[in-house]
Amino acid sequence: MQLKEVKQKMSFEEKLSKKIEEDRDFRIELTKNSFQWFFTVYFSRFITCEPAPFHADLKNALEDDTELEILVFGFPGSAKSVIVNTAYVIWSIVSGRRHFPIITSQTAPQVRMHLQNIRSELEENELLIKDYGSFSPKESPDVAREADEWNKTMFIIPRYDAAITGVSVGQRVRGIRYRQYRPDLIIGDDVEDIQSVRTKELRDATYKWWKGTMIPRGVPGVTKTVLVGNLLHQDSLLKRVEKDMVSEKRGRIYKIALTDHTVWLGRFPTPEAVERLKQTIKDPVIWAREYLLKIIPDSGQIITEDHIHYYDDIPVVNIRGQEVENDGEERDKVDFLYAHSWVDLAISERSTADCTAMVSLKVFIINGKPRIYILPKVVNQRLDFAGILKTTKEQSLYAGDGFLSLVYVEDVAFQRAAVQAIQVQGVPAEGVPVAGRGDKRAKLLTVSHLIHNGTVVFPRKGAEELIIQLLGFGTEEHDDMVDALVGALLKCIDNGFSDTLEVIKLL
């Protein structure tokens, strides 16, 4: 840009700034139609440095009424909450776009904090009140009722025929509305914490509440949802929603990680500035989880997301030795060794009981190296004895491509009788003594190298719950599928990976 152009630009910005400052009608018209300008004008005290590009992108997405679903992962201090939970809520009302926003958080104190931030702006932001008028319910003819509501968790704003309310996770909201309006803006901010993602049951409960209780309260095709938070677990609400949005190709997803200073040059002009912040955090786990958006369990994670290797197709061979083409010019030498399943039994249909888990695999030697393919049909069900026998036979046939393949069962307690019952059906089943194998963590550590180095590969679809249990091992309430996987892999170690193995364990 030439000097003349720079001066012209500066002159224009100065004139615009002066007009915004002096011309109330122009200011109102400008800010009603632009959330970017609304934030700049009425929330200028929050702008202490040059905004980052992601701030403009997020504001544009919030402003765009054709985008009805927005998901935001952002590091602390990225200004996401003041933008989404405070400024945007107020703008959506004064611009006439929304009449009944709802704000949700994990706890009631969090909800009250968000509502108090909004209330402070409505009562104390002098320029906002000067331009858009008083937001107090005292402006209403029905002073007593409206004023009473103002002091609760619902703010009635008669001037704009609007109300703002908040609910915590799990709270009943059936039938919630303001006058003729159902919720037309649903904002979820920190609806999860470390405690609420510890078990699958808790994660399921949060997801069920969000999808089954909150979302249906809105108006299809009208209500906008904005979900804001951190990455706390591979199976968290935010990750589940992200998967839904990606698979259905809808909405906008923002991941704002503080990977380096260039993310926000205004606040972090140098790498040293990021490093100084990092030093104040001290805890590397917190830094990775909250600022880098890494999924980090509290402790003891054996298998991480980076350790999981996937496959798209399983080699097709005629028992052994068939060569198949890969994506390159060379051909892979493929030897099929064996297939088997591991059954971790639990005979009960109670909702709180452990599940019977079955994991099947196939073992190949590809170009001289072993490769263990975990099959996509992973069983994790609460079954009675008859159901176990039926499902075990189905799994045996499935792993053997229509032939009965070997099934391993832990040889303890009642499971000994189960092995015999399985054998009566014609299924080749072996009881496996568990003595000397160590505890569950020790067992997983014994086979973890096979997962780490890619010897074990998982299907892209069909083993999602198994992978979730594996990543969360030690924090998940149930680990039945991990037990079955570990048992199946321990038998691979016992059986070996020699391409001269003569016994093909298919009948």
Beta strands, then each sheet from edge to edge (+ up, - down):
strand 1: 69-74
strand 2: 101-105
strand 3: 154-157
strand 4: 162-168
strand 5: 185-189
strand 6: 224-229
strand 7: 252-256
strand 8: 310-311
strand 9: 323-325
strand 10: 331-344
strand 11: 356-366
strand 12: 369-374
strand 13: 379-381
strand 14: 406-410
strand 15: 429-432
strand 16: 456-459
sheet 1: 3+ 4- 2- 5- 6- 1- 7-
sheet 2: 8+ 16+ 12+ 11- 10+ 9-
sheet 3: 8+ 16+ 12+ 11- 13+
sheet 4: 8+ 16+ 12+ 11- 10+ 14+ 15+
end
